[in-house]
Every structure is written in C-alpha cells, then in structure tokens.
Amino acid sequence: QIRLGEKNLPKGIPVLIHGAPGTGKTEVVKQIARETNRELMKVDISESKSKWFGESQKIVKKIFTDYKALLKENELAPILFLNEADAIISKRGSVSDSSLAQTENAIQNIILEEIENFEGILIATTNLIHNLDEAFERRFLFKIKFEQPTSSITAQIWKSKLPSLSEEDCQFLAEKFDFSGGQIDNIIRKSEINEIIHGEEV
C-alpha cells in the first residue's frame, strides 16, 4: 500500500467474483476471511436498498463509513463483502427514467466514488457480469470467474457432503447430474430433513 501510494495509485484491493449461482462465490469469501484471520463485514445489497426515496444513498454511505471505522480498529484490514451486488453495478438507466432509476444512479455514483478512494479489501459478487456497467469495469482490480465444477470435483463435493456414498456412486451422480455445489447442499438438506421426519437414511 505504501508503494502504491508513493506512485499515486489507489491503495485499495477491489475484487469482483462472478459466475453462475451455486458455484461457491459466497463461500469462498467466507473462507478467505477465515484463512487470513480477517473480520468480514457482509452486506446483502438487496436488503440495503430502502423503499424510501433518498434513504438508499444514506444507507450506502453508511456502509463505507462503518467499514472505514472497522479498518481503523483492526490491525489486519477487514473484508467488505458486497453480496449479490447485481443491483448496484449493473448498467445505469437514462436520466429521463423514473425516480427509482435516478435513485439507483445516485447510489452507483456514490459507490464508484467510494471504490475509487477505497483503502481496504472489497469483494463483490454477481451472477450478471454481462450487465456490468462500464464505469465499474475499471474500478475492480481483479475480476474472477467461477466456473461450474468438473465432474471429478463434483464427485468430491458429493463425497464430502455424504461420506456414506461409495466413490462409484459419487462419480455416477457427478456425471449423471449437472448440479452446482449450492444445489447439492439443497439435496443434502432434504436428505437430512427426510431422515429426521421418517427416521430412515436416503
């Protein structure tokens, strides 16, 4: 950060993780925080958008103000995690659009400015990379695509989630069904619920 500052370069590390739902974007951010012993400030953008006109801008400003305070309190830079950021980094509407579009544009302008002057670690996730506004394109230093796992990786996921399955069964399921990690998690949950209610393993 000192070297970047000496060269008049932005000192923050803004990262965009994109890919299909259920490919592990959210989970990997949690694991990065755990592995590096960093505090994670998670913000679900959809929940931060207020229905009251003008309040959204205040809420977004407060997110970054709160993060700056957290940054000062911690020896290691915490991670600001903007989960499912599609709503705020997608292409902007024209000024002539509705008041809602104008509010969303104002929110985007705040975020663009905040990222430009950001000094910590910011990770945003999106499922809609193709709808990314050009202004955000250059603001993210790293853009990482999460692909659907290969069948061999999916087999390992099955095995880790259901250890009672044989290696052959895991490989069969991986090759037969094109499930993401998130979808496999839902299957495991249903399996657990079935066992609790009916007392029998699936």
Order of alpha helices (4+ residues) and beta strands (2+ residues): alpha-beta-alpha-beta-alpha-alpha-beta-alpha-alpha-beta-alpha-beta-alpha-alpha-alpha
